[in-house]
Amino acid sequence: MKKVLFLVNLVSGKKMGRNIKERIPPELHGILDPNQYDMEFTETATARQIKDISPGYETLVVVGGDGTLHQVVEGIVGLKNKPKIGIIPTGTGNDIAKSLGILPIFESYGLRALLEVILKGKTVSVDIIGLNNKYFFANYFGIGNDAKISNDFGRLRLTPLFRRGSFLFFNQALYVLIGLKGGFYRIPFGVELKYKKDHSTTETLALTKGIREILITNVKTYAGGDCLSSKCKMDDGKFEVTIIFSLWQWLMMHFTRFLKKPLDVICSGLTQFQTDMLEITFTGDTFYQIDGETFDDFSKGRKCLSVSVGSAIEMIVP
């Protein structure tokens, strides 16, 4: 068994993957024998790729963002012997890397320092959340307006302008404009949440139509830096559920990155709870995202989404 596999997403974030791939061998010179690591590019069916190749390595290092990491989680969740997971963050949001303290190392001290952290192999356990026992994530699942914004921006990325490549500033400005429009979106139907409380009791929360969004999170930052909960622990066997009712709450949520305080501290009356089991029932069509990626693999008509803590993975930290 080799020590490390570097799995590189060439198009993640600002398309830094190819540059990072070329820099890894010289940065590893003198600290890891070339025979002890391999490098692969992500394939279209990344989860299947991971399932096939990761058992041959002690550590799998993701060169990509939250979307790439989501595919890795999907690939290894059912494996008996899971590799440790490291991250070289090249995505747009990098919420997992922020939450684990990896991104500050990379931004402040560079690739060599991050590689040394990865080779030390110190890990923490991170809960994996299952959706309908079919889809799995370690970051977040969202229903409503932020998912609509991701959906709208994703469709624009398929246009000829984006395929040819456009300036980063233009992309960011366009995303802000789409975000301002998407912030007014409301879920056009009622939603019922049934969740397990402490001591195995259950509670039902009936939400009328018109709420902004429902967020299920397991990380300390969301959407590239927003902080939702002061109670978040990534290894406690629970996830946080946050209901955004008003435009004011939605705006405050996205300002938490500047205020440096979590939403449950600055917004009195916020509907937020922790659980390890949740059922979401509704009838209607809306927008979804998992770990920042547009997700619409649900049938039309009545929907019952079951969310629960499944397994866990070991992720490398400083």
C-alpha positions in Angstrom: 0.0 0.0 0.0 1.3 3.4 -1.0 1.2 6.4 1.4 -0.6 9.1 -0.6 -2.8 9.5 -3.6 -3.3 13.1 -4.9 -6.6 13.4 -6.7 -6.6 16.6 -8.7 -9.7 18.5 -10.0 -8.4 20.6 -12.9 -11.4 22.9 -13.1 -12.1 23.5 -9.4 -12.4 27.1 -8.3 -10.0 29.3 -10.3 -8.6 26.2 -12.2 -5.6 26.0 -10.0 -5.5 22.2 -10.2 -2.9 21.9 -13.0 -0.6 24.4 -11.4 -0.8 22.6 -8.0 -0.2 19.2 -9.7 3.0 20.5 -11.3 4.2 22.0 -8.0 3.6 18.9 -5.8 6.7 16.8 -6.9 9.3 19.5 -6.3 7.6 20.5 -3.0 7.7 16.9 -1.8 11.4 16.5 -2.7 13.2 15.3 0.4 10.2 14.7 2.5 8.4 11.8 0.6 9.9 9.2 -1.7 8.4 9.5 -5.2 7.5 5.7 -5.0 5.2 6.4 -2.1 2.7 8.6 -3.9 0.7 8.9 -7.1 -1.4 11.6 -8.8 -4.6 11.2 -10.7 -7.1 13.6 -12.3 -10.7 13.4 -11.3 -12.9 11.6 -13.8 -16.6 12.4 -14.7 -17.7 9.6 -12.4 -15.5 10.7 -9.5 -17.3 8.7 -6.8 -16.9 5.5 -8.7 -13.2 6.3 -9.4 -12.6 6.9 -5.7 -14.3 3.6 -4.8 -12.0 1.7 -7.2 -8.6 3.3 -6.4 -8.6 4.6 -2.9 -8.2 1.3 -1.0 -4.6 1.1 -2.2 -3.6 4.2 -0.3 -3.2 5.3 3.4 -4.2 8.9 2.6 -6.3 10.5 -0.2 -5.5 14.1 -0.8 -8.2 16.1 -2.6 -6.9 19.0 -4.7 -10.2 20.8 -5.2 -13.1 22.3 -3.5 -16.2 21.3 -1.5 -17.8 19.8 -4.6 -14.9 17.5 -5.3 -14.8 16.5 -1.6 -18.5 15.7 -1.8 -17.7 13.2 -4.6 -14.9 11.7 -2.5 -17.3 11.2 0.4 -19.8 9.5 -1.9 -17.0 7.2 -3.1 -15.5 6.1 0.3 -18.6 6.1 2.5 -19.3 2.4 2.0 -15.7 1.2 2.2 -14.6 -1.0 5.1 -11.1 0.5 5.3 -11.4 4.2 4.5 -8.3 6.2 3.8 -7.5 9.4 5.7 -8.7 12.5 3.8 -6.5 15.5 3.2 -7.4 18.7 1.4 -5.4 21.1 -0.8 -8.2 23.7 -1.1 -8.6 25.2 -4.6 -12.3 25.7 -4.7 -14.5 28.8 -4.4 -16.0 28.2 -1.0 -13.6 25.8 0.7 -15.9 25.5 3.8 -14.6 22.2 4.9 -11.0 23.5 4.7 -11.9 26.6 6.6 -13.7 24.6 9.3 -10.7 22.3 9.8 -8.1 25.1 9.9 -6.5 23.9 6.6 -7.2 26.9 4.5 -5.3 29.4 6.7 -2.2 27.2 6.5 -2.4 27.1 2.7 -3.0 30.8 2.4 -0.5 32.0 4.9 2.4 29.5 4.6 1.9 27.9 1.1 1.8 24.5 -0.4 5.0 23.1 1.2 3.7 23.8 4.7 0.4 22.2 3.9 2.0 19.1 2.5 4.1 18.8 5.7 0.8 19.0 7.7 -0.7 16.3 5.5 2.2 14.0 5.9 2.1 14.3 9.7 -1.3 12.6 9.4 -3.0 14.1 12.4 -6.8 13.6 12.0 -10.2 14.4 13.5 -13.4 12.4 12.9 -16.0 14.2 10.8 -19.6 13.0 10.7 -21.0 11.9 7.3 -24.7 12.8 6.8 -26.9 10.6 4.7 -29.8 11.8 2.6 -32.4 9.1 2.0 -29.6 6.7 2.7 -28.5 7.2 -0.9 -26.6 10.5 -1.0 -23.9 11.4 1.5 -22.2 14.7 2.5 -20.0 16.1 5.1 -20.7 19.8 4.5 -24.3 21.0 3.9 -27.6 20.4 2.2 -29.9 23.3 1.3 -33.4 23.9 0.1 -34.5 27.3 -1.1 -33.0 30.5 -2.2 -29.3 29.9 -1.9 -29.8 26.7 -3.9 -31.7 28.8 -6.5 -28.8 31.2 -6.8 -26.4 28.2 -7.3 -28.8 26.8 -9.9 -29.1 30.1 -11.8 -25.3 30.7 -11.8 -24.7 27.1 -12.8 -26.9 27.5 -15.9 -25.0 30.7 -16.9 -21.7 28.8 -16.6 -22.8 26.6 -19.5 -23.2 29.6 -21.8 -20.6 30.2 -24.5 -19.2 33.2 -22.6 -18.3 31.0 -19.6 -17.1 28.1 -21.7 -14.6 30.4 -23.4 -13.5 31.7 -20.0 -14.2 35.1 -18.5 -12.6 37.3 -16.0 -12.8 36.3 -12.3 -14.0 39.8 -11.4 -16.8 39.5 -13.9 -17.8 36.1 -12.6 -17.9 37.3 -9.0 -19.9 40.5 -9.9 -22.4 38.4 -11.9 -22.8 36.0 -8.9 -23.5 39.0 -6.6 -26.2 40.2 -9.0 -27.8 36.8 -9.2 -27.6 36.6 -5.4 -29.4 39.8 -4.9 -32.2 38.6 -7.2 -32.3 35.1 -5.6 -32.5 36.5 -2.1 -36.2 37.4 -2.8 -37.1 33.8 -3.6 -39.5 32.0 -1.3 -40.4 28.3 -1.1 -43.9 28.3 -2.6 -45.4 25.6 -0.4 -45.6 24.4 3.2 -43.0 22.1 4.7 -43.2 19.7 7.6 -40.1 18.8 9.6 -40.1 15.9 12.0 -36.9 15.5 14.1 -35.6 13.6 17.0 -34.9 15.6 20.2 -32.9 14.5 23.2 -34.0 11.4 25.1 -35.4 10.0 21.7 -38.5 12.1 21.7 -39.7 13.6 18.5 -41.1 17.0 17.5 -42.9 18.2 14.4 -42.5 21.6 13.0 -45.0 22.8 10.4 -43.7 25.6 8.2 -46.1 27.6 6.1 -45.3 28.6 2.5 -43.0 31.6 2.0 -39.9 30.7 4.0 -36.6 31.5 2.4 -34.7 28.3 3.0 -33.9 25.3 5.1 -30.2 24.5 5.8 -28.7 21.3 7.1 -25.1 21.8 8.0 -22.2 20.0 9.7 -19.5 22.6 9.3 -18.5 25.8 11.1 -18.7 27.9 7.9 -21.2 27.8 5.1 -21.2 29.3 1.6 -17.6 30.4 1.7 -17.5 31.9 5.2 -20.9 32.4 6.8 -21.2 31.1 10.3 -24.6 29.7 11.3 -24.3 28.0 14.7 -22.2 28.5 17.8 -22.9 24.9 18.8 -21.5 23.2 15.7 -19.1 20.3 16.3 -18.2 18.2 13.3 -17.7 15.0 15.3 -20.7 15.0 17.8 -23.0 12.8 15.8 -25.4 15.7 15.2 -26.1 18.2 12.5 -27.6 21.7 12.7 -30.9 22.7 11.0 -31.5 26.4 10.4 -34.7 27.8 9.0 -34.5 31.2 7.3 -37.9 32.9 7.3 -37.2 36.5 6.3 -35.0 38.5 4.0 -33.4 40.2 7.0 -32.3 36.8 8.5 -31.0 35.8 5.0 -29.0 39.0 4.8 -27.7 38.7 8.3 -26.6 35.1 7.6 -24.4 36.3 4.8 -23.0 39.2 6.9 -21.8 36.8 9.7 -18.5 36.4 7.8 -17.8 40.1 8.4 -19.3 40.3 11.9 -17.3 37.3 13.0 -20.3 36.0 15.1 -22.6 33.1 14.3 -26.2 33.7 13.2 -27.7 32.1 16.3 -25.9 34.7 18.4 -26.8 37.8 16.4 -30.3 36.9 15.4 -32.7 36.5 18.3 -35.7 34.3 17.6 -33.8 32.3 15.0 -35.3 28.8 14.4 -32.4 26.5 14.7 -31.9 23.0 16.3 -29.5 20.1 16.5 -30.5 16.5 15.8 -29.2 13.2 14.3 -32.4 12.3 12.5 -34.8 14.5 10.4 -37.6 14.0 8.0 -38.7 16.7 5.6 -42.1 16.3 3.9 -43.6 18.5 1.2 -45.4 18.6 -2.1 -44.0 20.9 -4.8 -40.8 21.7 -6.7 -38.0 24.0 -5.5 -34.2 24.2 -5.6 -31.6 22.0 -3.8 -27.9 22.0 -3.4 -25.4 19.7 -1.7 -22.0 21.0 -0.7 -22.4 24.0 -3.1 -23.4 21.9 -6.1 -26.8 22.1 -7.7 -28.8 19.0 -6.9 -32.2 18.1 -8.4 -32.3 14.3 -8.3 -35.8 14.1 -6.6 -39.0 13.0 -8.3 -41.9 15.3 -8.8 -44.9 15.1 -6.5 -44.9 14.4 -2.8 -41.4 14.2 -1.3 -40.2 12.7 2.0 -36.5 13.4 2.6 -34.8 11.5 5.4 -31.6 13.0 6.8 -29.5 11.1 9.4 -25.9 10.8 10.7 -24.4 7.8 9.0 -20.7 7.0 9.3 -17.6 9.2 9.7 -14.3 9.8 8.0 -10.9 10.8 9.3 -9.8 14.1 8.0 -6.4 15.7 8.3 -6.0 18.8 10.4 -3.0 21.0 11.5 
